[in-house]
Amino acid sequence: MKLKLLHTPEGVRDIYNGECKERNLITDKIYEVFKSYGYENIITPTFEFFDIFGKERGTVKSRNMIKFFDRDGRTLVLRPDMTPGVARCAAKYFEDSSQAVRLSYLGNTFIDNSKYQGRLKETTQQGVELIGDDSIYADAEAVAVLIKSLLASGLNEFQVEIGHVGYFTGLANEAGLSETAAGELSEIIRNKNMFLIDDLLSKEGVSDKMRDIFNRLPQMFGGEELLEEAKSLCDNEISLTALRRLKDVYDILKCYGVEKYVTFDIGMVSELKYYTGLIFKAYTYDVGVPVSSGGRYDGLIGQFGKDKPSIGFSIVVDILHQALKRQGIKLGCENKGVYIIAKGDKSAAIMKAEELRASGKCVTLGSDATANADLYEEIIEL
């Protein structure tokens, strides 16, 4: 018997009707925020050469990418991450720009999350990249735009946790950890697996003082007062510089009036290795993963051409939409339009429909006299 292919493969799904309408409304509202801050859209390919996302880029692990081959045997990959593709474009098209470049995007990413049951392999991401500005004002703008975007979507209760790659890097250097050991430790801290921290540090011969500091990192999150506590724990310029940067960015965020949405996570480390400075994630309740993440990546574009300091973030539209629905937040999709029932000669109905459309109405033309009145604000028979 011939198989009816009505179901999608595992990890992908159809989006239709009201859900599709709501998602479009969310992304439109977010784009309006991006545009108000001077960001212009860019569209990058859905698949690229594997090397764009290779290990040296510090992006998603190779085993989690969805790969295939072109007719010449070259390895291609469905993009697992938007930032490297945008970085490639920036190196190609904006290399000679002396001004900061602001780019925004909306696209799907593909990651094989087979070990996470129920996790989608295809998700929609919307975000921005601010390229060519290494200042604290660029850092603050990225965080502020994220907060303004989440508020515009309808989300009210959320927190953006900010940290800095340099704090952990400085401590790892101070403790004398090798690059490999530091990488293993960052993954342990990211997963907040407290039991493995001591095992690793004991093998590395790390002092009791430094072992105590690393054990405290996973619990070091909170308000502005946390910066002083973090300062008291370190004795290296890299970590201290990172803390000063966090304080300066937070002061600028007060000018934007968004500081109440910001907390600090001193122990934050990212799975993406291309981050070099400020990093941040946005959390809300009723979803178990961040709705957004981002950070500064000053060395990534230089791998494709002329180096440019950059910062950006991405919002996972699927997670944001899920959060809004679970929190009972209305998305304002009540514009139902007009349904015109055409009887006999449809000429008059067509002319009326065009007249209403020209005035900005959404008009559906049909011949079904049993149209569901709940779906339309007005039903006209002609």
Long-range contacts (C-beta under 8 A, 24 or more apart in sequence): 10-121, 11-112, 11-113, 11-114, 11-119, 11-120, 11-121, 11-122, 12-120, 12-121, 12-122, 13-120, 18-333, 19-321, 21-333, 22-321, 22-324, 22-325, 22-331, 22-333, 23-124, 23-317, 23-321, 25-331, 25-332, 25-333, 26-153, 26-154, 26-317, 26-320, 26-321, 26-324, 26-331, 27-106, 27-124, 27-126, 27-317, 29-152, 29-153, 29-154, 30-126, 30-149, 30-152, 30-153, 30-315, 31-104, 31-106, 31-126, 32-152, 33-145, 33-148, 33-149, 33-152, 34-104, 34-128, 34-145, 34-149, 35-104, 37-102, 37-128, 37-141, 37-145, 37-148, 38-102, 39-102, 39-103, 39-104, 39-128, 39-145, 40-102, 40-103, 40-104, 41-103, 41-104, 41-105, 41-106, 42-86, 42-89, 42-103, 42-104, 42-105, 43-105, 43-107, 44-79, 44-82, 44-85, 44-86, 44-88, 44-89, 44-105, 44-107, 45-79, 45-85, 46-78, 46-79, 46-107, 46-108, 47-76, 47-77, 47-78, 47-79, 48-76, 48-77, 48-79, 48-85, 48-88, 49-74, 49-75, 49-76, 49-77, 50-74, 50-75, 50-76, 50-77, 52-77, 52-84, 52-85, 52-88, 53-77, 53-79, 53-80, 53-81, 53-84, 56-303, 57-84, 57-274, 57-300, 57-303, 58-272, 58-273, 58-274, 58-275, 58-300, 59-83, 59-84, 59-272, 59-273, 59-274, 60-111, 60-271, 60-272, 63-112, 64-111, 64-112, 64-113, 65-110, 65-111, 65-112, 66-110, 66-111, 66-112, 66-121, 78-109, 78-110, 79-107, 79-109, 79-110, 80-109, 80-110, 80-111, 81-109, 81-272, 82-107, 82-109, 82-125, 82-127, 82-314, 83-129, 83-274, 83-297, 83-300, 83-312, 83-314, 84-274, 84-300, 86-129, 86-312, 87-129, 87-297, 87-300, 87-301, 87-303, 87-304, 87-310, 88-304, 90-129, 90-131, 90-301, 90-304, 90-308, 90-310, 91-301, 91-304, 91-305, 91-306, 91-308, 92-304, 92-305, 94-131, 94-132, 94-308, 95-305, 95-306, 97-132, 99-132, 100-130, 100-131, 100-132, 100-133, 100-138, 101-130, 101-131, 101-132, 102-128, 102-129, 102-130, 102-131, 103-128, 103-129, 103-131, 104-128, 104-129, 105-129, 120-318, 123-316, 123-317, 123-318, 123-319, 124-316, 124-317, 124-318, 125-314, 125-315, 125-316, 125-317, 126-314, 126-315, 126-317, 127-292, 127-294, 127-312, 127-313, 127-314, 127-315, 128-312, 128-313, 129-310, 129-311, 129-312, 130-310, 130-311, 130-312, 131-301, 131-308, 131-309, 131-310, 132-308, 132-309, 132-310, 133-309, 133-310, 133-311, 134-298, 134-309, 136-245, 136-248, 136-249, 136-252, 137-252, 138-309, 138-311, 139-245, 139-249, 139-252, 139-277, 139-278, 139-296, 139-311, 140-249, 140-252, 140-253, 140-255, 140-256, 142-278, 142-280, 142-294, 142-311, 142-312, 142-313, 143-249, 143-253, 143-258, 143-262, 143-278, 143-280, 144-253, 144-256, 144-258, 145-313, 146-280, 146-282, 146-292, 146-294, 146-313, 146-315, 147-256, 147-258, 147-261, 147-262, 147-282, 148-258, 149-315, 150-282, 150-291, 150-292, 150-315, 150-320, 153-320, 153-324, 154-324, 154-329, 154-330, 154-331, 154-332, 155-284, 155-291, 155-320, 155-323, 155-324, 155-327, 155-329, 156-329, 157-284, 157-285, 157-327, 158-261, 158-282, 158-283, 158-284, 158-291, 159-261, 159-262, 159-263, 159-282, 159-283, 159-284, 160-261, 160-262, 160-263, 160-280, 160-281, 160-282, 160-283, 160-292, 161-221, 161-262, 161-263, 161-264, 161-265, 161-268, 161-280, 161-281, 161-282, 161-283, 162-246, 162-249, 162-250, 162-262, 162-263, 162-264, 162-265, 162-268, 162-278, 162-279, 162-280, 163-246, 163-264, 163-265, 163-266, 163-267, 163-268, 163-269, 163-278, 163-279, 163-280, 164-242, 164-243, 164-245, 164-246, 164-268, 164-277, 164-278, 164-279, 165-242, 165-269, 165-270, 165-275, 165-276, 165-277, 165-278, 165-279, 165-295, 166-238, 166-239, 166-241, 166-242, 166-245, 166-277, 167-230, 167-234, 167-238, 167-239, 167-242, 167-243, 167-266, 168-217, 168-267, 168-269, 169-238, 169-239, 169-242, 170-234, 170-236, 170-237, 170-238, 170-239, 170-240, 170-241, 170-242, 171-210, 171-213, 171-214, 171-217, 171-233, 171-234, 171-236, 171-239, 173-236, 173-238, 174-210, 174-234, 174-235, 174-236, 174-239, 175-201, 175-204, 175-206, 175-207, 175-210, 175-214, 176-204, 176-206, 177-204, 177-206, 178-204, 185-214, 186-269, 187-269, 187-271, 189-214, 189-217, 189-218, 189-267, 189-269, 190-269, 190-270, 190-271, 192-218, 194-218, 216-267, 217-266, 217-267, 218-267, 219-267, 220-264, 220-265, 220-266, 220-267, 221-263, 221-264, 221-265, 221-266, 221-267, 221-268, 222-263, 222-264, 223-263, 223-264, 224-250, 224-264, 226-264, 226-266, 227-264, 227-266, 230-266, 242-277, 245-277, 245-278, 246-278, 249-278, 270-295, 274-299, 274-300, 277-311, 278-311, 280-313, 282-315, 284-323, 284-327, 285-323, 285-327, 286-322, 286-323, 286-326, 286-327, 287-319, 287-322, 287-323, 287-326, 289-316, 289-319, 290-316, 290-319, 291-315, 291-316, 291-319, 291-320, 291-323, 292-316, 292-320, 335-362, 335-377, 336-362, 336-375, 336-376, 336-377, 337-361, 337-362, 337-363, 337-364, 337-376, 337-377, 338-362, 338-363, 338-364, 338-376, 338-377, 338-378, 338-379, 338-380, 339-363, 339-364, 339-366, 339-371, 339-375, 339-376, 339-378, 339-379, 339-380, 340-364, 340-365, 340-366, 340-379, 340-380, 340-381, 340-382, 341-366, 341-367, 341-368, 341-369, 341-371, 341-379, 341-380, 341-381, 341-382, 342-366, 342-367, 342-382, 343-367, 343-369, 343-381, 343-382, 348-382, 349-382, 352-380, 352-382
